[in-house]
Amino acid sequence: MHKRITFKGMDHSKPLEDYANEQLERIVHFLKHDRTPINIDLFFEPSRVHAHHKVELRVNSPSYNKISSYEGTDFYHTLDRVIDVMYHELREEKKRHVDEKKMRGRHDDFKRQR
């Protein structure tokens, strides 16, 4: 699993990076049984004009290709929001895949009964 945190247009912040790694553990834990390669990219980008900063999270794996981004006034709150949305989307897609897999098996059984 490859995890990369990028600070665009700003200096590196060790406390923000530590907090981001701590929050990304939810995503890493969710994806630990997924097939490799798994790439997680997190981008922090401050706004020069507005008080809104952008945080973007990309998850690429054989099963998932998701992007979540959000703008807010505080990097920490924005990061929490992005992680929560991504985790929810990953769970929903996994649930959808499992349900489709179950229905395929049932559909074949119903065909055989007729």
NUTORVEX-131958 format. One record per residue (C-alpha): residue number from 1; residue in one letter; x, y, z. Coordinates in Angstrom, 1 decimal, m for minus. Layout:
residues N
<pt><nr>NUM</nr><rest>A</rest><X>X</X><Y>Y</Y><Z>Z</Z></pt>
...
This chain:
residues 114
<pt><nr>1</nr><rest>M</rest><X>0.0</X><Y>0.0</Y><Z>0.0</Z></pt>
<pt><nr>2</nr><rest>H</rest><X>1.4</X><Y>3.4</Y><Z>m1.0</Z></pt>
<pt><nr>3</nr><rest>K</rest><X>0.4</X><Y>6.4</Y><Z>0.9</Z></pt>
<pt><nr>4</nr><rest>R</rest><X>1.5</X><Y>9.9</Y><Z>m0.2</Z></pt>
<pt><nr>5</nr><rest>I</rest><X>0.7</X><Y>13.3</Y><Z>1.5</Z></pt>
<pt><nr>6</nr><rest>T</rest><X>1.4</X><Y>16.3</Y><Z>m0.6</Z></pt>
<pt><nr>7</nr><rest>F</rest><X>1.3</X><Y>20.0</Y><Z>0.4</Z></pt>
<pt><nr>8</nr><rest>K</rest><X>0.7</X><Y>22.1</Y><Z>m2.7</Z></pt>
<pt><nr>9</nr><rest>G</rest><X>1.7</X><Y>25.8</Y><Z>m2.4</Z></pt>
<pt><nr>10</nr><rest>M</rest><X>2.5</X><Y>25.6</Y><Z>1.3</Z></pt>
<pt><nr>11</nr><rest>D</rest><X>5.2</X><Y>24.6</Y><Z>3.6</Z></pt>
<pt><nr>12</nr><rest>H</rest><X>5.3</X><Y>21.1</Y><Z>5.1</Z></pt>
<pt><nr>13</nr><rest>S</rest><X>3.5</X><Y>20.9</Y><Z>8.4</Z></pt>
<pt><nr>14</nr><rest>K</rest><X>4.6</X><Y>18.0</Y><Z>10.7</Z></pt>
<pt><nr>15</nr><rest>P</rest><X>1.5</X><Y>18.3</Y><Z>13.0</Z></pt>
<pt><nr>16</nr><rest>L</rest><X>m0.9</X><Y>18.3</Y><Z>10.1</Z></pt>
<pt><nr>17</nr><rest>E</rest><X>0.9</X><Y>15.3</Y><Z>8.5</Z></pt>
<pt><nr>18</nr><rest>D</rest><X>0.7</X><Y>13.4</Y><Z>11.8</Z></pt>
<pt><nr>19</nr><rest>Y</rest><X>m3.0</X><Y>14.1</Y><Z>12.1</Z></pt>
<pt><nr>20</nr><rest>A</rest><X>m3.6</X><Y>13.1</Y><Z>8.5</Z></pt>
<pt><nr>21</nr><rest>N</rest><X>m1.7</X><Y>9.8</Y><Z>9.0</Z></pt>
<pt><nr>22</nr><rest>E</rest><X>m3.8</X><Y>9.2</Y><Z>12.1</Z></pt>
<pt><nr>23</nr><rest>Q</rest><X>m7.1</X><Y>9.8</Y><Z>10.2</Z></pt>
<pt><nr>24</nr><rest>L</rest><X>m6.0</X><Y>7.8</Y><Z>7.1</Z></pt>
<pt><nr>25</nr><rest>E</rest><X>m5.7</X><Y>4.7</Y><Z>9.3</Z></pt>
<pt><nr>26</nr><rest>R</rest><X>m9.5</X><Y>4.2</Y><Z>8.9</Z></pt>
<pt><nr>27</nr><rest>I</rest><X>m9.1</X><Y>4.0</Y><Z>5.1</Z></pt>
<pt><nr>28</nr><rest>V</rest><X>m6.0</X><Y>1.9</Y><Z>5.4</Z></pt>
<pt><nr>29</nr><rest>H</rest><X>m7.7</X><Y>m0.5</Y><Z>7.8</Z></pt>
<pt><nr>30</nr><rest>F</rest><X>m10.7</X><Y>m0.8</Y><Z>5.4</Z></pt>
<pt><nr>31</nr><rest>L</rest><X>m8.5</X><Y>m1.5</Y><Z>2.4</Z></pt>
<pt><nr>32</nr><rest>K</rest><X>m6.0</X><Y>m3.9</Y><Z>4.1</Z></pt>
<pt><nr>33</nr><rest>H</rest><X>m7.7</X><Y>m7.0</Y><Z>2.7</Z></pt>
<pt><nr>34</nr><rest>D</rest><X>m8.1</X><Y>m5.6</Y><Z>m0.8</Z></pt>
<pt><nr>35</nr><rest>R</rest><X>m6.0</X><Y>m6.6</Y><Z>m3.7</Z></pt>
<pt><nr>36</nr><rest>T</rest><X>m2.8</X><Y>m4.7</Y><Z>m4.4</Z></pt>
<pt><nr>37</nr><rest>P</rest><X>m1.6</X><Y>m2.2</Y><Z>m5.6</Z></pt>
<pt><nr>38</nr><rest>I</rest><X>m3.4</X><Y>0.3</Y><Z>m3.5</Z></pt>
<pt><nr>39</nr><rest>N</rest><X>m2.5</X><Y>4.0</Y><Z>m3.8</Z></pt>
<pt><nr>40</nr><rest>I</rest><X>m3.7</X><Y>6.6</Y><Z>m1.4</Z></pt>
<pt><nr>41</nr><rest>D</rest><X>m2.9</X><Y>10.3</Y><Z>m2.3</Z></pt>
<pt><nr>42</nr><rest>L</rest><X>m3.9</X><Y>13.2</Y><Z>0.0</Z></pt>
<pt><nr>43</nr><rest>F</rest><X>m3.4</X><Y>16.8</Y><Z>m1.2</Z></pt>
<pt><nr>44</nr><rest>F</rest><X>m3.5</X><Y>19.9</Y><Z>0.9</Z></pt>
<pt><nr>45</nr><rest>E</rest><X>m3.9</X><Y>23.2</Y><Z>m1.0</Z></pt>
<pt><nr>46</nr><rest>P</rest><X>m4.4</X><Y>26.6</Y><Z>0.7</Z></pt>
<pt><nr>47</nr><rest>S</rest><X>m6.3</X><Y>29.3</Y><Z>m1.0</Z></pt>
<pt><nr>48</nr><rest>R</rest><X>m4.5</X><Y>32.5</Y><Z>m1.8</Z></pt>
<pt><nr>49</nr><rest>V</rest><X>m7.6</X><Y>34.6</Y><Z>m2.3</Z></pt>
<pt><nr>50</nr><rest>H</rest><X>m10.3</X><Y>33.1</Y><Z>0.0</Z></pt>
<pt><nr>51</nr><rest>A</rest><X>m10.2</X><Y>31.7</Y><Z>3.5</Z></pt>
<pt><nr>52</nr><rest>H</rest><X>m11.2</X><Y>28.3</Y><Z>2.1</Z></pt>
<pt><nr>53</nr><rest>H</rest><X>m8.5</X><Y>25.6</Y><Z>1.9</Z></pt>
<pt><nr>54</nr><rest>K</rest><X>m8.9</X><Y>22.5</Y><Z>m0.3</Z></pt>
<pt><nr>55</nr><rest>V</rest><X>m8.2</X><Y>18.9</Y><Z>0.8</Z></pt>
<pt><nr>56</nr><rest>E</rest><X>m8.5</X><Y>16.1</Y><Z>m1.8</Z></pt>
<pt><nr>57</nr><rest>L</rest><X>m8.2</X><Y>12.4</Y><Z>m1.2</Z></pt>
<pt><nr>58</nr><rest>R</rest><X>m7.7</X><Y>9.8</Y><Z>m4.0</Z></pt>
<pt><nr>59</nr><rest>V</rest><X>m8.0</X><Y>6.1</Y><Z>m3.5</Z></pt>
<pt><nr>60</nr><rest>N</rest><X>m6.9</X><Y>3.9</Y><Z>m6.4</Z></pt>
<pt><nr>61</nr><rest>S</rest><X>m7.0</X><Y>0.1</Y><Z>m6.2</Z></pt>
<pt><nr>62</nr><rest>P</rest><X>m8.1</X><Y>m2.8</Y><Z>m8.4</Z></pt>
<pt><nr>63</nr><rest>S</rest><X>m11.6</X><Y>m2.6</Y><Z>m6.7</Z></pt>
<pt><nr>64</nr><rest>Y</rest><X>m12.0</X><Y>1.2</Y><Z>m6.1</Z></pt>
<pt><nr>65</nr><rest>N</rest><X>m11.2</X><Y>4.4</Y><Z>m8.0</Z></pt>
<pt><nr>66</nr><rest>K</rest><X>m12.6</X><Y>7.2</Y><Z>m5.8</Z></pt>
<pt><nr>67</nr><rest>I</rest><X>m11.9</X><Y>10.9</Y><Z>m5.3</Z></pt>
<pt><nr>68</nr><rest>S</rest><X>m13.2</X><Y>13.0</Y><Z>m2.4</Z></pt>
<pt><nr>69</nr><rest>S</rest><X>m12.5</X><Y>16.7</Y><Z>m2.0</Z></pt>
<pt><nr>70</nr><rest>Y</rest><X>m13.8</X><Y>19.4</Y><Z>0.2</Z></pt>
<pt><nr>71</nr><rest>E</rest><X>m13.1</X><Y>23.1</Y><Z>0.9</Z></pt>
<pt><nr>72</nr><rest>G</rest><X>m13.3</X><Y>24.7</Y><Z>4.3</Z></pt>
<pt><nr>73</nr><rest>T</rest><X>m11.7</X><Y>27.3</Y><Z>6.6</Z></pt>
<pt><nr>74</nr><rest>D</rest><X>m9.8</X><Y>24.8</Y><Z>8.8</Z></pt>
<pt><nr>75</nr><rest>F</rest><X>m7.5</X><Y>22.1</Y><Z>7.4</Z></pt>
<pt><nr>76</nr><rest>Y</rest><X>m8.3</X><Y>19.7</Y><Z>10.3</Z></pt>
<pt><nr>77</nr><rest>H</rest><X>m12.1</X><Y>20.0</Y><Z>10.0</Z></pt>
<pt><nr>78</nr><rest>T</rest><X>m11.8</X><Y>19.7</Y><Z>6.2</Z></pt>
<pt><nr>79</nr><rest>L</rest><X>m9.7</X><Y>16.6</Y><Z>6.4</Z></pt>
<pt><nr>80</nr><rest>D</rest><X>m12.1</X><Y>15.0</Y><Z>8.8</Z></pt>
<pt><nr>81</nr><rest>R</rest><X>m14.9</X><Y>15.7</Y><Z>6.4</Z></pt>
<pt><nr>82</nr><rest>V</rest><X>m13.0</X><Y>14.2</Y><Z>3.4</Z></pt>
<pt><nr>83</nr><rest>I</rest><X>m12.0</X><Y>11.1</Y><Z>5.3</Z></pt>
<pt><nr>84</nr><rest>D</rest><X>m15.6</X><Y>10.5</Y><Z>6.5</Z></pt>
<pt><nr>85</nr><rest>V</rest><X>m17.1</X><Y>10.9</Y><Z>3.0</Z></pt>
<pt><nr>86</nr><rest>M</rest><X>m14.5</X><Y>8.6</Y><Z>1.4</Z></pt>
<pt><nr>87</nr><rest>Y</rest><X>m15.0</X><Y>5.9</Y><Z>4.1</Z></pt>
<pt><nr>88</nr><rest>H</rest><X>m18.8</X><Y>6.1</Y><Z>3.5</Z></pt>
<pt><nr>89</nr><rest>E</rest><X>m18.4</X><Y>5.8</Y><Z>m0.3</Z></pt>
<pt><nr>90</nr><rest>L</rest><X>m16.0</X><Y>2.9</Y><Z>0.0</Z></pt>
<pt><nr>91</nr><rest>R</rest><X>m18.4</X><Y>1.1</Y><Z>2.4</Z></pt>
<pt><nr>92</nr><rest>E</rest><X>m21.3</X><Y>1.7</Y><Z>0.1</Z></pt>
<pt><nr>93</nr><rest>E</rest><X>m19.5</X><Y>0.4</Y><Z>m3.0</Z></pt>
<pt><nr>94</nr><rest>K</rest><X>m18.3</X><Y>m2.7</Y><Z>m1.2</Z></pt>
<pt><nr>95</nr><rest>K</rest><X>m21.8</X><Y>m3.4</Y><Z>0.0</Z></pt>
<pt><nr>96</nr><rest>R</rest><X>m23.1</X><Y>m2.9</Y><Z>m3.6</Z></pt>
<pt><nr>97</nr><rest>H</rest><X>m20.5</X><Y>m5.4</Y><Z>m4.9</Z></pt>
<pt><nr>98</nr><rest>V</rest><X>m21.4</X><Y>m8.0</Y><Z>m2.2</Z></pt>
<pt><nr>99</nr><rest>D</rest><X>m25.1</X><Y>m7.6</Y><Z>m3.0</Z></pt>
<pt><nr>100</nr><rest>E</rest><X>m24.5</X><Y>m8.0</Y><Z>m6.7</Z></pt>
<pt><nr>101</nr><rest>K</rest><X>m22.5</X><Y>m11.1</Y><Z>m6.1</Z></pt>
<pt><nr>102</nr><rest>K</rest><X>m25.2</X><Y>m12.6</Y><Z>m3.9</Z></pt>
<pt><nr>103</nr><rest>M</rest><X>m27.9</X><Y>m11.8</Y><Z>m6.5</Z></pt>
<pt><nr>104</nr><rest>R</rest><X>m26.0</X><Y>m13.3</Y><Z>m9.4</Z></pt>
<pt><nr>105</nr><rest>G</rest><X>m25.8</X><Y>m16.6</Y><Z>m7.5</Z></pt>
<pt><nr>106</nr><rest>R</rest><X>m29.5</X><Y>m16.5</Y><Z>m6.6</Z></pt>
<pt><nr>107</nr><rest>H</rest><X>m30.5</X><Y>m15.6</Y><Z>m10.1</Z></pt>
<pt><nr>108</nr><rest>D</rest><X>m28.8</X><Y>m18.7</Y><Z>m11.5</Z></pt>
<pt><nr>109</nr><rest>D</rest><X>m30.6</X><Y>m20.8</Y><Z>m8.9</Z></pt>
<pt><nr>110</nr><rest>F</rest><X>m34.0</X><Y>m19.5</Y><Z>m9.9</Z></pt>
<pt><nr>111</nr><rest>K</rest><X>m33.3</X><Y>m20.2</Y><Z>m13.5</Z></pt>
<pt><nr>112</nr><rest>R</rest><X>m32.5</X><Y>m23.8</Y><Z>m12.8</Z></pt>
<pt><nr>113</nr><rest>Q</rest><X>m35.7</X><Y>m24.3</Y><Z>m10.8</Z></pt>
<pt><nr>114</nr><rest>R</rest><X>m37.8</X><Y>m23.3</Y><Z>m13.8</Z></pt>
